[in-house]
Amino acid sequence: MSDQELSERFYQNVDTFIQVLGAEQASKTDIFFRISRAAIGTNVDYSETQRILADITGFHTWYDAWAKSAERFLALAQEAERRNRTITAGENFLRAALLYHFAQLFTRPEDHRRSEGQEKRVAYYRKACPYLLPSVEQVWVDFGDRRLPGYFRPAIAVENPPVVLMMPGANSVKEELHHWALEFNQRGLATLAFDGPGQGEVSVRNGGIPLRLETYHQAVTAIIDYLATREDVDNARIVAWGQSTGGQLAIRAAAHDKRIHGVVSLGGSYDYRLEITPTTPADVWEEARDLYGFDTFAQAKDYVLEKGSLESIAEKVTCPLLLIHGELDNIVALEEMQLIQQETEGKTDLLAYKNGNHSVCNYNLEMRAAMADWVMDLVRR
């Protein structure tokens, strides 16, 4: 069966699930889209989420339902901006941006609306930046013949703070990390969230370069070199943080760059090879194909089989690590956390949630506080 046929069958099944079970139930188990992820990532309340889901009657209406909500908040933001109500404007530009992110997230790669949603996510987030508390500074970091886009957020009421360097996952982006960044900012930590090779604005479909697991650390080193030029942060206390695929990337970075003071891996994997099964859905292969810049699912699979493990890499990490894992994660197994612990020889703490899903989005309130407190304890040592 061709890649196209696999994709068509997958999306037909998704459409059937939505029509039979409803959008909320269908989204509870999908690997890439979970309603718990959207609940924490869109900066809207439960009632708004319910209004969005009520408009989703099939796969083809997914994007429009989220976009409809985004446009309503965009109008509120523009009106608030006109009246110089900057806090209201910032909050609603942020909501519009993140709602467009989730609109495109479950849209087929070749659908023009996916690119549209990505463009609007970036545009409206940048509109929000000067109005947010703390305000967000857009930064661009030289990386070869490219520039990596990022958002720097200062700590609240702390001068020369430590910095948490934030890496998104396979289909998350720097804008989606906003609510986790705020958790660090409130504790006196600065943050710099960025899109690396293959991610967000630097994705292949956006004219960027593919992600390569074995060389992504070079992008992290470029970011750390940039931080070394800033006089408003403590460059001796840099913590690498990553979500999902970003978790593994953070560990890889710490194995190569010893300026990293600590690592947090939220839902990161030890070995992507373990995730390849006969039932791996087509949207996972689409994401891997595009992330790594290949033409076919088979090429993506071969690459993951060759480069997807932390074997002989995790053992090179010398700084403390925090692994955060949901035991109901249907992507990453608990055994992978144990392998990292074994290879890092006692330098790693594990925070496991018995009923947690991937990246523990369904226990986010308690998880994010524990995560941020661990980082604070680390930088105070």
Secondary structure by P-SEA (a helix, b strand, c coil): ccaaaaaaaaaaaaaaaaaaccccccccccccccaaaaaacccccaaaaaaaaaacccccaaaaaaaaaaaaaaaaaaaaaaacaaaaaaaaaaaaaaaaaaaacccccccaaaaaaaaaaaaaaaaaccccccbbbbbbbbcccbbbbbbbbbcccccbbbbbbcccccccccccaaaaaaaaaaabbbbbbbbccccccccccccbbbbbcccaaaaaaaaaaaaaacccccccbbbbbbccaaaaaaaaaaaccccccbbbbccccccccccccccccaaaaaaaaaaaccccaaaaaaaaaccccccccccccccbbbbbbbcccccccaaaaaaaaaaaccccccccccccccccccaaaaaaaaaaaaaaaaaac
